[in-house]
Every structure is written in C-alpha cells, then in structure tokens.
Amino acid sequence: MTPDDLVQRLDDAHEELFNLRFQFSTGQLENFNRLTEVKRDIARLKTIMRERELEQMWEEEEA
C-alpha cells in the first residue's frame, strides 16, 4: 500500500469510529464488537505508518 492509501484508510476508519460512537450513544448500535474492531484497525494502520517512517529515517541516516 502506498502512504496515500494508508492515510485514506485511516481517515475512513476514524469516520466509521465516529459514526459507531454516535450510534452507540443514541442506542442504535447493534454490533458492539465493531467498535473494538475499528479501534484495532486504527492502531494497526498507525503502527504501519510509524514503522515506515522509522524505516525511512534509518535509510536517510545511512546515506
């Protein structure tokens, strides 16, 4: 995945999390497990982005 794809997926996940929280607060949420899944997806995406950032920093230091 390209960095732009990761950013787009992260934005989508944040938007979905917002919508799920809104549904939860209004009592319309049916699948409570989806909240946990989306939070974990966000964490995974942030981890991948940070790993790539650190990898790029190491490559720049070696050059």
N, C-alpha and C positions, 0 to 999 in steps of 0.2 A: 504494500500500500504506500502511496505517496503521502508526504506530510499534509498536503491539502485534503486528501481523503480522510486522514485521521482527524483533522480539525473539524471537518464536516460531520463525521460520525459522532464526535464528541459533542458538537452543538446539538445534533439530533437527540442524543441521549439526555442532555440537560433539559431539552424541551419536553421530552417524554417524561422525565422525572417530575418536572413542574406540573404537567398535566395529571400524573398519577397522584401527586400530593394533593392537588386540588380536588380530585375525585374522592380521595380518602377523607378529606375534611368535610366534604358535603355528603358523605355516606353512600356514594355511588360506586365505589371501588369494589369489584367482585374478586379479582385475583390479587391478593395481598403479597404473594410471592414475587410478583413482577417488580415491586418496589426494590426488593433486595437484588434481584437480577440486574436491574438498570444501574443501581449503585455500584455493583461489582463490575459491570461493563465500563462505567466511567473510570473506575480505578484502573482497570486493565489498559484502557486507552491512554490514560495519563502516564502509566508506567512505561508503555511502549514509546511514547513521545519523549519521556525523560531519558530512557536508555539510548535512543537515537541521538539525542542532544549531547549526552556524555561521550558517546562514541565519536561524534563529530569533533568534540573538543579535543579528545585524545589524538585524533588524526591530525588536527591543526598543530598540536604541540610537537608531534613527531616531525612535521615538515619544516 
